[in-house]
Amino acid sequence: MKKKTVFIYAAGATVLLAAFAALGYQYTVLDSRFQTLETQAAQLQESNSSLNSQLEAASVQLKENMSQLEDNASKLKEQEEYMEGQKDYISQLSEQIDSFTEGDTDGEDGGEAWEYDPSQDAYPDLYAATKEDAPKVGTKYVYLTFDDGPSPLTPKVLDLLDEYNAKATFFVVQKNNEEYEEYLSEIVKRGHVLALHSYSHNYNEIYRSVDAFLADYEKVYDWVKEKTGYTPSLFRFPGGSNNGSSYVGHQIIKEMTRRGFTYFDWSVSSGDGSNLTTTQNIIDNICTHVGTVELPIVLMHDGSGKEATLAALPSVLKYLSEEGYEFRSLDQYVEPVQFRKASSIE
């Protein structure tokens, strides 16, 4: 009985030992697998971290590339605008050259000749004032002129001119500029010349006839005199003196000259008449060409929307000042630049 009991205990112990051994083995296997998985997880985490770093670096590089592309696109657009502005400027120069080389006819395009009749003068007060301040011989002058103002830009232009003690000429337009008429007096107060550029700036209206031209100019003439007490002596044809028909243009010049007015075109164009012109266009056009003409009369605009001209003006003033130019206003003693010569009209 005792042997049987011992045998049973021994058998049970053996079974338990076998069970423990099996469990120990399973634990060892599972632990090994766990270690392997843990190692693989660490490797995956490391790989994932490396991939994230690479992805982040690629993202940064992509952003840099996109920024570079945008910058290149912006520069390309600026270059395109610059080229378009220069094309427009070249076109203007070509028209001026044509007006010089082709010459004017005596007016074969019809129309009744204008003859002054004192008894029928509808504009008895439309006469220019005189001035006695002839320019000094041998002095290096440049004449900056501004068309189409006054506008919100005009006082800023005046401030910039003051910095260089620069005098200029302002060819003003009345229509749509009435709210800025206070700047007319400011122009005169600061020693600049007020000149006329028309009431309406409407080519189809003012170039219909001599009478239409006089009616338009009397409005802006009276406006300037009423607001400033200043009597204008100079004017500029909208679009230049070679606008309108040759016949009507000759007749207008003849009558305005008889009334004592002098008209000025220009010898250097800033090119700012085009909406595509950039600030750099304007600087290049003026600074490159001002030294190539004997009498540099520079065409610019201070009308609404000409911010590019305002931005270019400091560089233009600085360059011309360093080149030794004296900034002068136009007057009747300055030899006028005229596309359609008044002297050729009998």
C-alpha positions as CSV (number, residue, x, y, z in Angstrom):
1,M,0.0,0.0,0.0
2,K,2.8,2.3,0.8
3,K,4.6,1.5,-2.4
4,K,1.5,2.2,-4.4
5,T,1.1,5.6,-2.7
6,V,4.7,6.4,-3.4
7,F,4.3,5.5,-7.0
8,I,1.3,7.7,-7.3
9,Y,3.0,10.6,-5.8
10,A,6.1,10.0,-8.0
11,A,3.9,9.8,-11.1
12,G,2.1,13.0,-10.1
13,A,5.4,14.8,-9.5
14,T,6.7,13.6,-12.8
15,V,3.6,14.9,-14.6
16,L,3.9,18.2,-12.8
17,L,7.5,18.5,-13.7
18,A,6.7,17.7,-17.3
19,A,4.0,20.3,-17.3
20,F,6.3,22.9,-15.8
21,A,9.0,22.0,-18.3
22,A,6.5,22.4,-21.1
23,L,5.3,25.7,-19.7
24,G,8.9,26.8,-19.3
25,Y,9.7,25.9,-22.9
26,Q,6.6,27.7,-24.1
27,Y,7.6,30.8,-22.0
28,T,11.1,30.7,-23.5
29,V,9.8,30.4,-27.0
30,L,7.3,33.2,-26.4
31,D,9.9,35.4,-24.8
32,S,12.2,34.8,-27.8
33,R,9.4,35.8,-30.1
34,F,8.6,38.8,-28.0
35,Q,12.2,39.9,-28.1
36,T,12.3,39.4,-31.9
37,L,9.1,41.4,-32.3
38,E,10.4,44.1,-30.0
39,T,13.6,44.3,-32.1
40,Q,11.5,44.4,-35.3
41,A,9.3,47.1,-33.8
42,A,12.3,49.2,-32.9
43,Q,13.7,48.7,-36.4
44,L,10.3,49.7,-37.9
45,Q,10.2,52.7,-35.6
46,E,13.7,53.7,-36.6
47,S,12.8,53.2,-40.3
48,N,9.6,55.2,-39.8
49,S,11.6,58.0,-38.2
50,S,14.1,58.0,-41.1
51,L,11.2,58.1,-43.6
52,N,9.6,60.9,-41.7
53,S,12.9,62.8,-41.8
54,Q,13.3,62.2,-45.5
55,L,9.7,63.2,-46.1
56,E,10.1,66.4,-44.1
57,A,13.3,67.2,-46.0
58,A,11.6,66.5,-49.3
59,S,8.7,68.7,-48.2
60,V,11.1,71.6,-47.3
61,Q,12.9,71.1,-50.7
62,L,9.6,71.1,-52.5
63,K,8.6,74.4,-50.8
64,E,11.9,75.9,-51.7
65,N,11.5,74.8,-55.3
66,M,7.9,76.2,-55.4
67,S,9.2,79.5,-54.0
68,Q,11.9,79.6,-56.6
69,L,9.4,78.9,-59.3
70,E,7.1,81.6,-58.1
71,D,10.1,84.0,-57.9
72,N,11.1,83.1,-61.4
73,A,7.5,83.5,-62.6
74,S,7.4,86.9,-61.0
75,K,10.6,88.0,-62.6
76,L,9.4,86.6,-65.9
77,K,6.2,88.7,-65.6
78,E,8.3,91.8,-64.7
79,Q,10.4,91.2,-67.8
80,E,7.4,90.7,-70.0
81,E,5.9,94.0,-68.6
82,Y,9.2,95.7,-69.1
83,M,9.4,94.5,-72.8
84,E,5.8,95.5,-73.4
85,G,6.5,99.0,-71.9
86,Q,9.6,99.4,-74.1
87,K,7.6,98.3,-77.2
88,D,5.0,101.0,-76.5
89,Y,7.8,103.5,-75.9
90,I,9.5,102.6,-79.2
91,S,6.1,102.9,-80.9
92,Q,5.8,106.5,-79.5
93,L,9.3,107.3,-80.7
94,S,8.5,105.9,-84.2
95,E,5.5,108.2,-84.4
96,Q,7.6,111.2,-83.4
97,I,10.2,110.3,-86.0
98,D,7.5,109.9,-88.7
99,S,6.2,113.4,-87.8
100,F,9.6,114.9,-88.2
101,T,10.6,113.0,-91.4
102,E,7.3,113.1,-93.3
103,G,6.7,116.9,-92.8
104,D,3.4,118.7,-92.9
105,T,1.3,119.6,-95.8
106,D,-0.3,123.0,-96.1
107,G,-3.7,121.4,-95.5
108,E,-5.2,119.6,-98.4
109,D,-7.8,117.7,-96.4
110,G,-10.4,120.4,-96.7
111,G,-12.1,122.7,-94.4
112,E,-12.7,126.5,-94.3
113,A,-9.6,128.5,-93.4
114,W,-9.7,130.3,-90.0
115,E,-9.5,134.0,-90.3
116,Y,-9.4,136.2,-87.2
117,D,-12.2,138.8,-87.1
118,P,-12.0,141.1,-84.1
119,S,-15.7,141.9,-84.3
120,Q,-16.6,138.2,-84.2
121,D,-14.1,137.2,-81.5
122,A,-15.9,134.9,-79.1
123,Y,-12.9,134.6,-76.8
124,P,-11.7,138.2,-76.3
125,D,-9.8,137.4,-73.0
126,L,-8.0,134.3,-74.2
127,Y,-4.5,135.8,-74.6
128,A,-1.2,134.7,-73.1
129,A,0.8,136.7,-70.6
130,T,4.5,137.6,-71.3
131,K,7.6,136.8,-69.2
132,E,11.0,138.3,-69.2
133,D,13.4,135.7,-67.8
134,A,15.5,134.4,-70.6
135,P,17.7,131.3,-69.8
136,K,21.4,131.8,-69.3
137,V,23.6,130.8,-72.2
138,G,25.7,127.7,-71.8
139,T,23.8,126.4,-68.7
140,K,22.9,122.7,-68.7
141,Y,19.1,122.7,-68.3
142,V,16.5,119.9,-68.2
143,Y,12.8,120.6,-68.4
144,L,10.6,118.2,-66.5
145,T,6.9,118.4,-67.6
146,F,3.9,116.7,-66.1
147,D,0.6,116.2,-68.0
148,D,-3.0,115.4,-67.0
149,G,-3.0,116.6,-63.4
150,P,-3.8,117.8,-60.9
151,S,-4.5,114.6,-59.0
152,P,-3.8,113.0,-55.6
153,L,-0.2,112.4,-56.8
154,T,0.5,116.1,-57.5
155,P,1.5,117.2,-53.9
156,K,3.8,114.2,-53.6
157,V,5.4,115.1,-56.9
158,L,5.8,118.7,-55.6
159,D,7.5,117.5,-52.4
160,L,10.0,115.4,-54.4
161,L,10.8,118.4,-56.7
162,D,11.4,120.5,-53.6
163,E,14.1,118.1,-52.3
164,Y,16.2,119.0,-55.4
165,N,15.1,122.6,-55.7
166,A,13.7,121.5,-59.1
167,K,11.3,123.6,-61.1
168,A,8.9,122.0,-63.5
169,T,6.0,122.7,-65.8
170,F,2.5,121.2,-65.2
171,F,0.1,121.0,-68.2
172,V,-3.2,120.7,-66.5
173,V,-6.6,119.2,-67.5
174,Q,-9.8,120.4,-65.9
175,K,-12.4,117.7,-66.6
176,N,-12.6,115.1,-63.8
177,N,-9.8,117.0,-61.8
178,E,-11.9,119.7,-60.3
179,E,-11.8,118.2,-56.8
180,Y,-8.0,118.7,-56.8
181,E,-8.0,122.3,-58.0
182,E,-6.4,123.4,-54.7
183,Y,-3.2,122.0,-56.0
184,L,-3.2,124.6,-58.8
185,S,-2.3,127.4,-56.4
186,E,0.3,125.1,-54.7
187,I,2.0,124.6,-58.1
188,V,2.3,128.4,-58.5
189,K,3.3,129.0,-54.9
190,R,6.2,126.6,-55.2
191,G,7.6,128.4,-58.2
192,H,6.5,126.1,-61.0
193,V,4.8,127.0,-64.2
194,L,1.1,126.2,-64.8
195,A,0.3,125.5,-68.5
196,L,-2.8,124.3,-70.3
197,H,-3.4,120.8,-71.6
198,S,-7.1,121.2,-72.4
199,Y,-10.4,121.1,-70.6
200,S,-11.6,117.7,-71.8
201,H,-8.6,115.9,-73.3
202,N,-11.1,114.5,-75.8
203,Y,-9.4,114.3,-79.2
204,N,-12.6,113.9,-81.2
205,E,-14.0,117.0,-79.6
206,I,-11.2,119.5,-79.6
207,Y,-9.8,118.7,-83.0
208,R,-13.1,119.1,-84.9
209,S,-12.3,122.8,-85.6
210,V,-10.5,125.8,-84.5
211,D,-13.6,127.1,-82.7
212,A,-14.0,123.7,-80.9
213,F,-10.4,123.9,-79.8
214,L,-10.7,127.5,-78.5
215,A,-14.0,126.8,-76.7
216,D,-12.3,123.9,-74.9
217,Y,-9.2,125.8,-74.0
218,E,-11.1,128.9,-72.8
219,K,-12.6,126.7,-70.1
220,V,-9.3,125.5,-68.7
221,Y,-7.8,128.9,-69.2
222,D,-10.5,130.6,-67.1
223,W,-10.3,127.8,-64.5
224,V,-6.6,128.4,-63.9
225,K,-7.0,132.2,-63.8
226,E,-10.0,132.1,-61.5
227,K,-8.4,129.6,-59.0
228,T,-4.8,131.1,-59.0
229,G,-4.8,134.6,-60.5
230,Y,-2.1,133.2,-62.8
231,T,-2.3,133.9,-66.6
232,P,-1.1,130.8,-68.6
233,S,1.1,131.4,-71.6
234,L,2.0,127.9,-72.6
235,F,0.0,124.9,-73.7
236,R,0.5,121.3,-74.9
237,F,-1.7,119.6,-77.5
238,P,-3.3,116.4,-76.1
239,G,-1.4,113.7,-77.8
240,G,1.2,116.1,-79.2
241,S,0.9,118.7,-82.0
242,N,0.8,116.1,-84.7
243,N,-2.6,114.8,-83.5
244,G,-5.7,115.7,-85.4
245,S,-5.9,116.5,-89.1
246,S,-3.0,118.4,-90.6
247,Y,-5.3,121.2,-91.9
248,V,-7.1,121.8,-88.6
249,G,-3.9,121.5,-86.6
250,H,-2.2,124.2,-88.7
251,Q,-5.2,126.5,-88.3
252,I,-5.2,126.0,-84.5
253,I,-1.5,126.7,-84.3
254,K,-1.9,129.9,-86.3
255,E,-4.7,131.2,-84.1
256,M,-3.2,130.2,-80.8
257,T,0.1,131.8,-81.9
258,R,-1.7,135.0,-82.8
259,R,-3.1,135.0,-79.3
260,G,0.4,134.9,-77.9
261,F,0.5,131.3,-76.7
262,T,3.4,128.9,-77.2
263,Y,3.0,125.2,-77.5
264,F,5.5,122.6,-76.4
265,D,5.8,118.9,-77.4
266,W,8.7,116.9,-75.9
267,S,12.1,115.5,-76.9
268,V,12.3,112.8,-74.2
269,S,9.4,110.5,-73.4
270,S,9.2,108.6,-70.1
271,G,6.9,106.1,-71.7
272,D,4.5,106.4,-68.8
273,G,1.5,107.0,-71.1
274,S,1.2,103.2,-71.3
275,N,-0.4,101.3,-68.5
276,L,2.2,98.5,-69.1
277,T,5.1,100.8,-68.3
278,T,7.0,99.9,-65.2
279,T,9.0,102.1,-62.8
280,Q,12.2,100.8,-64.2
281,N,11.0,101.5,-67.8
282,I,10.5,105.1,-66.8
283,I,13.9,105.5,-65.2
284,D,15.6,103.8,-68.1
285,N,13.8,105.8,-70.8
286,I,14.6,109.2,-69.2
287,C,18.1,108.6,-67.9
288,T,19.2,106.8,-71.2
289,H,17.9,109.4,-73.6
290,V,18.1,112.8,-71.8
291,G,21.8,113.2,-72.7
292,T,21.2,112.4,-76.4
293,V,19.2,115.6,-77.2
294,E,20.2,119.2,-77.2
295,L,17.1,120.4,-75.4
296,P,15.7,117.7,-73.0
297,I,12.0,118.4,-72.5
298,V,10.8,115.3,-70.6
299,L,7.3,114.1,-70.9
300,M,5.8,112.6,-67.7
301,H,2.3,112.4,-66.2
302,D,1.0,113.2,-62.7
303,G,-2.6,112.2,-63.4
304,S,-4.5,109.6,-61.4
305,G,-3.1,106.1,-61.6
306,K,0.5,107.2,-62.5
307,E,2.1,105.7,-59.3
308,A,4.9,104.2,-61.4
309,T,6.0,107.7,-62.4
310,L,5.9,108.9,-58.8
311,A,8.0,105.8,-57.8
312,A,10.5,106.6,-60.6
313,L,10.9,110.3,-59.9
314,P,13.4,110.1,-57.0
315,S,15.8,108.1,-59.1
316,V,15.4,110.4,-62.1
317,L,16.0,113.5,-60.0
318,K,19.0,112.0,-58.3
319,Y,20.6,110.9,-61.6
320,L,19.9,114.2,-63.4
321,S,21.2,116.2,-60.5
322,E,24.4,114.1,-60.3
323,E,24.8,114.7,-64.1
324,G,24.9,118.4,-63.5
325,Y,21.5,119.4,-64.9
326,E,19.6,122.4,-63.6
327,F,15.9,121.8,-63.4
328,R,14.0,124.6,-65.1
329,S,10.4,125.4,-65.9
330,L,9.4,126.2,-69.5
331,D,8.7,129.7,-70.6
332,Q,8.4,131.7,-73.8
333,Y,12.2,132.1,-74.0
334,V,12.9,128.4,-74.3
335,E,13.1,127.2,-77.9
336,P,10.0,125.0,-78.2
337,V,10.2,121.4,-79.3
338,Q,7.4,121.1,-81.8
339,F,6.4,118.1,-83.9
340,R,4.4,120.4,-86.2
341,K,6.4,123.5,-86.5
342,A,4.6,126.8,-86.0
343,S,7.4,128.6,-87.9
344,S,6.4,126.7,-91.1
345,I,2.9,128.2,-91.1
346,E,2.3,131.3,-93.0
